[in-house]
Amino acid sequence: MKRAIISDIHSNLEAFEAVLADIASQDITEIYCLGDLVGYGPNPIECIDLMRKSVKVCLLGNHDQATLFDPEGFNHSAERAIFWTREQLENPNLLGANERWDFLNELPRLCREDDFIFVHGSPRNPLNEYVFHDDIYNERKMERLFAVIPKYSFQGHTHVPGIFTEDHEFFTPEDIDERYILGDRKVMINVGSVGQPRDRDPRACYAVLDKTLIVFRRVEYPFEKTIEKITAIPDLDNYLGQRLRDGK
């Protein structure tokens, strides 16, 4: 079984559509999303609708939860985007509003399948914990994270793709020629972000799992179109669009 693992769409319709087209061009049977369908971007309605009909497994992200409830610990621009997103979803003139709310409200926090765990944040805090590349120097944190992994963990949240190994190493996709073969050692795989990459590469990012082979893929999309949409919405900070150009 060949699966696409995507994460952090963040209401970026152009990036999401480009990634789905790239997935469709391969022999991929299932799509798993690790959360954060909404937040930051200009098309939450369209992204939720597309997610509902395209993806087998979708998890809850911290921005999804904040949209359902109240945002805590978010910066000002992220918080404004969340409240704006909520207003769009609450629009009584849009068909399917209740179904979208139900979809978000029913998203699970994690998915376990044999040796795999799929989360948004981290294996021990599926919703909110960040695992950054420099955490490899935090021995205690890494040991506690790997202690709760069955064998392999797929996650997002930081928007930075890469492989964390049990012996406290981190490999970017470029370090490993975009490919990694799963073995006997535990690993955490961050699949990057579809809608807001932060590794200084503006292309959308996701991963493909083909038996034991992981392949990171980058997909170009018309981010200037997304930027124009964000700029046209007063409640969305212009910076949320500008950062898409630089992938940061």
Steps between C-alpha positions, in 0.01 A plus 500: 500500500631839396386794711541876481552669837413870496475763773440867574283604206411827675218603266739526205284371216758550225761294684247232597373459145855480364594230751185299428582517128852377571361216713255407224790466254644212706376156597380614843205325660441708813561849641556572869486859629670588829289804576483879477263516209423862585666811641720765334363459146205640300301190400388301807162399352644368176785316674266326746267394219791369294643319801170326575483341157870429441653363818462167682635611841502858628622603845430804714762775502543779752361761259199279431437469873545874553241566231255270676566653842708801610863557394754495782870569466478624139666817376282791394494430125426131551223582747340748260512240224330246725215737587460591133494129408230440758290779350523336158393163637210658689363676192131397496475568127742220412366153436656222705604715798383244756673217315831689502476568873413135563797390289745715697344407832531128432866501394712266718823612666703200386490185293680174584560225245731215592852649530383847396359794691371806316469830692501872440743613768697225671450139613457603866294815435320439170354848471738765629859388558760618251797283413762724340821384336714642780311287754751228415723674756233462769575143599227474760228624263608268221513196730149570626367548148649178368379311807137541390551416132402147395765517226429778252332837553373732227441860605480863384441822698846659454458526120860376462550156341760248613589179681575471872686182595509318832868582542419873494578595142294715266514473122343750262357357176802646319736313733351166394423575134127525589488126586513297818454127557333396825697240694512350848570829680228737610462823301281809498414636157389859455326527163523878475217732397276517196372852557774687685852348469759641740825345380575788260356309205167648386386178332233292670640196679368155589622141530416172332517173694552199273537192723831587675607781267430865583530754220473874562340693216498872421229651284494843341176696519389858412569653842466853361130425449472394865688812608257721305205335674652549844585865428138564395366382838543768770485250787795301363842652566687571176803326650310170481512536124846649465663215689376256235749649251798419719376178654555616856 
